[in-house]
Amino acid sequence: MNLDILAFAAHPDDVEISCGGTLLRYVQEGKKVGIIDLTRGELGTRGSAETREIEAKNAADFLQLSMRKNLSFKDGFFTSDESNTMKIIAEIRRYKPEIILANSLVDRHPDHAKAAKLVADASFLSGLSKIETHWENEVQEAYRPRLVLHYIQDYYIEPDFVLDVSEFIEQKINLIKCFHSQFYDPQSKEATTPISGEEFFDFLKGRMMSYGRPIGAKYAEGFSVKRLVGVSDIFELR
């Protein structure tokens, strides 16, 4: 199965919070979209890895993903070693996505930047034919995605471009709420986190409004890219 978009996340819910509107938009347009979570989020302050697994499945159903899986790297302590890189290369070669979405290049949680580099490096190395990986006892062909984009997370980063997702804002909020253990619950006795406060969704909408305003959109999601990108038609720019 070839995917149009494959989104990687250090933790379940990273993708939904940061670029859920983008995925909702392209699924509606008929694109094949998948998510690979690197860890189970077992070090998260609220909930448990088992709860996050159920929530991730609910989010996948909400998004109507073509696939979602978890590589079970060690939350907080995974590294960019050969073993982890080869696992990601094998997944990229298996699904052959045209575009990869990855974590923020710099962020409050150290796993996010680590995951960003790990996925970007694996995306390049996946195109080298002398690196051999296997799937179901078959040698995989080398394959390099056309583009790696980094979604923006907690830290404010000036995006390289933004995408209008105004039509999908309410769906995005409902999608994020699939991870109910992580967000505001007045009955919860668990410790508070930067995303569990009642104001978090106002913050999220405000961030998306700030990205949307320069292009005349109510809500947008921002992305970083580490190489020069081009457009085929300047009249499509906003």
matplotlib code that plots the C-alpha trace (Angstrom):
import matplotlib.pyplot as plt

x = [0.0, 1.5, 0.6, 0.3, 1.2, 2.9, 3.0, 5.5, 5.1, 7.3, 4.1, 0.5, -1.4, 1.6, 0.2, -3.4, -2.5, -0.1, -1.4, -4.7, -6.4, -4.0, -4.7, -8.4, -8.3, -6.3, -8.3, -11.4, -9.8, -9.2, -5.5, -4.2, -2.8, -1.1, 0.5, 3.4, 3.9, 7.5, 6.7, 3.7, 3.9, 4.4, 6.2, 3.2, 2.1, -1.6, -3.1, -1.2, 0.4, -2.6, -5.0, -3.1, -3.2, -7.0, -7.2, -4.8, -7.1, -10.1, -8.3, -7.3, -10.9, -12.0, -9.4, -10.2, -6.5, -5.3, -2.9, -1.6, 1.1, 3.4, 7.1, 7.4, 10.6, 11.5, 9.7, 12.1, 15.2, 15.1, 18.1, 19.1, 21.0, 21.3, 18.6, 15.9, 16.9, 16.7, 13.2, 12.0, 13.7, 11.8, 8.5, 9.2, 10.1, 7.0, 4.5, 6.4, 4.8, 5.1, 5.2, 6.4, 5.3, 7.6, 7.9, 9.1, 12.8, 13.0, 10.6, 10.1, 10.0, 13.4, 11.8, 10.3, 13.5, 15.1, 12.2, 12.4, 16.1, 15.7, 12.8, 14.5, 17.8, 15.9, 14.0, 17.3, 19.0, 15.9, 16.9, 20.4, 20.3, 23.3, 21.3, 19.5, 16.2, 13.7, 9.9, 8.3, 11.6, 11.8, 14.6, 13.0, 13.7, 15.4, 12.9, 13.1, 10.0, 9.7, 9.3, 9.8, 7.8, 8.1, 4.9, 5.1, 4.4, 4.7, 7.4, 6.4, 8.4, 8.0, 6.7, 8.1, 4.6, 1.1, -1.9, -5.5, -7.5, -10.3, -13.0, -11.7, -11.2, -14.1, -13.3, -9.7, -10.8, -13.0, -10.1, -7.7, -10.3, -10.0, -7.0, -9.3, -6.8, -4.4, -6.8, -9.0, -11.2, -12.5, -13.0, -9.4, -7.2, -4.0, -1.3, -1.8, 0.3, 0.9, -1.9, -4.4, -5.6, -9.1, -7.5, -5.4, -7.9, -8.2, -4.4, -4.4, -7.0, -5.1, -1.9, -3.8, -5.4, -2.0, -0.8, -3.9, -4.3, -1.4, -3.0, -6.6, -7.6, -9.3, -7.2, -4.0, -1.3, 2.4, 5.2, 9.0, 11.1, 14.9, 15.4, 14.3, 10.8, 9.3, 5.8, 4.5, 2.3, 2.8, -0.9, -1.6, 0.3, -1.7]
y = [0.0, 3.3, 6.4, 10.0, 11.3, 9.4, 11.4, 10.4, 11.3, 11.0, 10.4, 9.6, 12.9, 14.9, 14.7, 15.4, 18.6, 20.0, 19.1, 17.3, 19.9, 19.1, 15.4, 15.9, 18.1, 15.6, 12.5, 14.3, 15.0, 11.2, 11.0, 7.9, 9.0, 7.0, 7.7, 6.0, 6.8, 6.2, 5.6, 4.6, 7.8, 5.8, 8.6, 11.0, 12.6, 11.8, 8.5, 5.4, 3.8, 1.4, 4.3, 6.1, 3.0, 3.0, 6.8, 6.5, 3.9, 6.1, 9.0, 6.8, 5.8, 9.5, 10.4, 7.4, 6.6, 4.0, 2.7, 3.5, 1.7, 2.2, 1.3, 1.1, 3.1, 4.0, 7.2, 9.9, 7.8, 6.7, 7.6, 8.1, 4.8, 2.4, 0.1, 2.7, 4.4, 1.1, 0.4, 3.8, 3.2, -0.1, 1.6, 4.3, 1.7, -0.3, 2.6, 4.7, 8.0, 11.0, 13.4, 12.8, 14.9, 14.9, 16.5, 20.1, 20.8, 22.5, 22.2, 22.0, 18.2, 16.8, 13.8, 16.1, 17.4, 14.0, 12.5, 15.3, 14.5, 10.8, 10.7, 13.3, 11.3, 8.0, 9.6, 10.5, 7.2, 5.3, 6.4, 4.7, 1.4, 0.0, 0.1, -3.2, -3.7, -6.5, -6.8, -10.3, -11.9, -9.8, -7.2, -3.8, -1.4, 1.9, 4.8, 8.4, 10.6, 13.7, 16.0, 16.1, 18.7, 19.5, 20.5, 23.1, 22.2, 24.0, 26.6, 29.3, 29.0, 31.3, 28.8, 28.5, 28.1, 27.7, 25.7, 27.0, 24.5, 26.8, 24.4, 21.7, 23.5, 22.0, 18.5, 19.0, 19.9, 16.8, 14.8, 16.0, 15.2, 11.5, 11.7, 12.6, 11.5, 14.3, 17.2, 19.2, 17.2, 19.0, 15.6, 14.4, 14.0, 13.7, 16.4, 19.3, 19.7, 22.4, 20.9, 19.9, 23.3, 24.6, 27.3, 25.0, 24.9, 28.7, 28.8, 26.3, 28.2, 31.5, 30.0, 28.8, 32.2, 33.9, 31.6, 32.1, 35.9, 36.8, 34.7, 35.8, 32.5, 32.2, 29.2, 27.7, 25.2, 26.0, 23.9, 24.1, 22.7, 22.3, 22.8, 25.2, 24.5, 25.7, 26.4, 25.7, 28.8, 32.1, 32.9, 30.1, 31.9, 33.8]
z = [0.0, -1.1, 1.0, -0.1, 3.4, 6.2, 9.5, 12.2, 15.8, 18.9, 21.0, 20.2, 19.9, 18.5, 15.0, 15.9, 17.9, 15.4, 12.0, 12.5, 10.2, 7.4, 7.6, 7.8, 4.7, 2.6, 3.8, 2.6, -0.7, -1.1, -0.2, 1.6, 4.9, 7.7, 11.1, 12.8, 16.5, 17.6, 21.3, 23.4, 25.5, 28.6, 30.4, 30.0, 33.2, 32.6, 31.6, 30.7, 27.6, 27.5, 27.5, 24.8, 22.7, 22.8, 22.2, 19.2, 17.6, 18.2, 16.6, 13.6, 13.1, 13.4, 10.7, 8.5, 8.2, 5.8, 8.6, 12.0, 14.0, 16.9, 16.8, 20.7, 21.0, 24.6, 25.5, 26.6, 25.9, 22.2, 20.2, 16.6, 16.5, 13.6, 14.9, 15.2, 11.9, 10.1, 11.5, 10.1, 6.8, 6.5, 7.2, 4.6, 2.0, 2.8, 2.4, -0.1, 1.0, -1.3, 1.6, 5.2, 8.2, 11.2, 14.6, 15.2, 14.6, 18.0, 21.0, 24.7, 24.9, 23.8, 22.1, 19.5, 18.1, 18.4, 16.4, 13.8, 13.1, 13.2, 10.7, 8.4, 8.4, 7.8, 4.9, 3.2, 3.9, 2.7, -0.8, -0.7, -2.5, -0.5, 2.7, 2.8, 4.6, 4.5, 4.7, 5.0, 4.0, 0.8, 0.2, -0.1, -2.9, -2.1, -1.9, -0.9, -0.2, -2.3, 0.7, 4.5, 6.3, 10.1, 11.8, 14.6, 18.2, 21.6, 20.8, 18.4, 15.2, 12.2, 9.6, 6.1, 4.8, 6.2, 5.0, 5.3, 7.4, 8.4, 7.2, 9.6, 12.8, 14.7, 13.4, 14.5, 18.1, 18.2, 16.8, 19.5, 22.2, 21.2, 23.6, 26.4, 29.1, 28.1, 28.2, 30.5, 32.8, 35.9, 37.6, 37.1, 40.1, 38.0, 37.9, 35.5, 32.3, 29.8, 27.6, 30.3, 31.3, 30.4, 28.2, 26.0, 23.1, 23.1, 22.9, 20.0, 18.1, 18.7, 17.3, 14.2, 13.8, 13.9, 11.2, 9.1, 9.3, 6.9, 4.1, 4.8, 6.4, 9.8, 10.8, 9.4, 10.3, 9.9, 8.7, 8.5, 5.7, 5.6, 1.9, -0.7, -2.0, -5.3, -6.7, -10.2, -10.3, -8.4, -8.8, -6.4, -3.6, -1.0]

ax = plt.figure().add_subplot(projection="3d")
ax.plot(x, y, z, "-o")
ax.set_aspect("equal")
plt.show()
